[in-house]
């Protein structure tokens, strides 16, 4: 498991009709603050601020097609050649990271092939590299540009 220390970030929050919202600086829009959204926003800031992944090469919650199904990945980072490089699946803190979560990101990987896959629930984080059609567990998230 990879330990992540999230950076302090001045998230903008608001409440409307008894519901909490968080401003997504990357997409420039207000989103309902759910447990999963908290994880997504904090991990995104970790990738951008701590690991220095370029914001210009990072996509958040874009639609992909899996056969007839429309799904959304959480975070996708492109390499310097603008090819998909790392995909992240975020879950709420109350969701255990099990084989079903890994299988979900692997299904997304069929539509958007990437060498690096990450699953996190904010507390736990696992990263994998795909090599020779096999998954290898990593001890840390990859540095950008390798």
C-alpha positions as CSV (number, residue, x, y, z in Angstrom):
1,X,0.0,0.0,0.0
2,X,1.2,3.5,-0.8
3,X,1.0,6.1,1.9
4,X,-0.1,9.5,0.7
5,X,0.2,12.7,2.7
6,X,-2.2,15.1,1.0
7,X,-1.0,18.7,0.7
8,X,-3.0,21.5,2.3
9,X,-5.1,23.1,-0.3
10,X,-7.5,26.1,0.1
11,X,-10.5,24.3,-1.3
12,X,-13.5,26.6,-1.8
13,X,-16.6,25.2,-0.3
14,X,-20.2,26.3,-0.1
15,X,-23.6,25.0,1.1
16,X,-26.8,25.3,-0.8
17,X,-30.2,23.9,0.4
18,X,-28.4,21.8,3.0
19,X,-25.9,20.2,0.6
20,X,-22.2,20.8,0.6
21,X,-20.3,21.7,-2.6
22,X,-16.6,21.9,-3.5
23,X,-15.2,24.0,-6.3
24,X,-13.1,21.9,-8.7
25,X,-10.2,24.2,-9.7
26,X,-9.2,21.9,-12.5
27,X,-12.6,21.8,-14.2
28,X,-13.7,25.2,-12.9
29,X,-17.1,24.0,-11.6
30,X,-18.9,23.4,-8.4
31,X,-19.5,19.8,-7.5
32,X,-21.5,18.0,-4.8
33,X,-19.1,17.1,-2.0
34,X,-19.4,13.4,-1.6
35,X,-16.8,11.1,0.0
36,X,-15.6,10.1,-3.5
37,X,-15.3,13.7,-4.6
38,X,-13.3,14.5,-1.5
39,X,-10.9,11.7,-2.4
40,X,-10.7,12.8,-6.1
41,X,-10.0,16.4,-5.3
42,X,-7.4,15.6,-2.7
43,X,-5.6,13.1,-4.9
44,X,-5.7,15.4,-7.8
45,X,-4.0,18.1,-5.7
46,X,-1.4,15.5,-4.6
47,X,-0.6,14.6,-8.2
48,X,-0.4,18.3,-9.2
49,X,1.4,19.8,-6.2
50,X,3.5,17.0,-4.7
51,X,4.3,14.8,-7.7
52,X,4.3,17.8,-10.1
53,X,2.2,16.1,-12.8
54,X,1.3,18.8,-15.4
55,X,-2.3,20.1,-15.0
56,X,-2.4,20.6,-18.8
57,X,-1.9,16.8,-19.2
58,X,-4.4,15.8,-16.6
59,X,-8.1,15.0,-17.3
60,X,-10.8,14.5,-14.7
61,X,-14.0,12.6,-15.0
62,X,-14.2,12.2,-18.8
63,X,-16.5,9.8,-20.5
64,X,-15.3,6.6,-22.1
65,X,-17.2,3.9,-23.9
66,X,-17.0,0.2,-22.9
67,X,-18.9,-1.4,-25.7
68,X,-22.4,0.0,-25.5
69,X,-21.8,1.4,-21.9
70,X,-20.8,4.9,-21.2
71,X,-18.5,5.2,-18.1
72,X,-16.4,7.9,-16.6
73,X,-12.8,7.6,-15.4
74,X,-11.8,9.6,-12.4
75,X,-8.3,10.9,-13.3
76,X,-6.3,10.3,-16.5
77,X,-2.8,11.6,-16.9
78,X,-1.2,11.9,-20.3
79,X,2.5,11.6,-21.1
80,X,4.6,14.2,-22.9
81,X,3.5,12.8,-26.2
82,X,-0.1,13.2,-25.2
83,X,-0.7,9.5,-24.9
84,X,-2.7,8.0,-21.9
85,X,-0.1,7.2,-19.2
86,X,-1.8,6.8,-15.8
87,X,-5.4,6.1,-14.8
88,X,-6.8,6.6,-11.3
89,X,-10.0,5.1,-10.0
90,X,-11.2,6.9,-6.8
91,X,-13.7,5.5,-4.3
92,X,-15.2,7.0,-1.2
93,X,-13.4,6.5,2.0
94,X,-16.0,3.9,3.2
95,X,-15.4,1.7,0.1
96,X,-12.9,-1.1,0.5
97,X,-10.3,-1.5,-2.2
98,X,-10.9,-5.0,-3.3
99,X,-10.7,-7.1,-6.5
100,X,-14.0,-5.6,-7.8
101,X,-12.4,-2.1,-7.7
102,X,-9.3,-3.3,-9.5
103,X,-11.4,-5.1,-12.1
104,X,-13.3,-1.8,-12.7
105,X,-10.1,0.1,-13.5
106,X,-8.9,-2.9,-15.7
107,X,-12.2,-2.7,-17.7
108,X,-11.6,1.1,-18.2
109,X,-8.0,0.2,-19.3
110,X,-9.5,-1.8,-22.2
111,X,-11.0,1.4,-23.6
112,X,-8.0,3.6,-22.6
113,X,-4.8,1.5,-22.4
114,X,-2.3,3.0,-19.9
115,X,0.9,1.5,-18.4
116,X,0.0,2.7,-14.9
117,X,-3.2,2.0,-12.9
118,X,-4.0,3.4,-9.5
119,X,-6.9,2.7,-7.1
120,X,-7.5,4.7,-4.0
121,X,-10.2,5.4,-1.3
122,X,-8.2,8.3,0.2
123,X,-6.9,6.2,3.0
124,X,-5.5,3.3,1.0
125,X,-3.8,3.6,-2.4
126,X,-2.4,0.9,-4.7
127,X,-0.5,1.5,-7.9
128,X,0.3,-1.1,-10.6
129,X,2.3,-1.2,-13.8
130,X,1.2,-3.3,-16.7
131,X,4.1,-5.2,-18.2
132,X,3.9,-8.1,-20.6
133,X,0.1,-8.4,-20.0
134,X,0.7,-8.7,-16.2
135,X,0.1,-6.4,-13.3
136,X,3.0,-5.6,-11.0
137,X,2.3,-3.8,-7.7
138,X,4.4,-0.7,-7.2
139,X,5.7,0.7,-3.9
140,X,5.1,4.4,-5.0
141,X,3.3,6.4,-7.6
142,X,5.4,6.8,-10.7
143,X,7.3,10.0,-11.3
144,X,6.0,11.9,-14.3
145,X,8.1,11.5,-17.4
146,X,9.5,8.1,-16.8
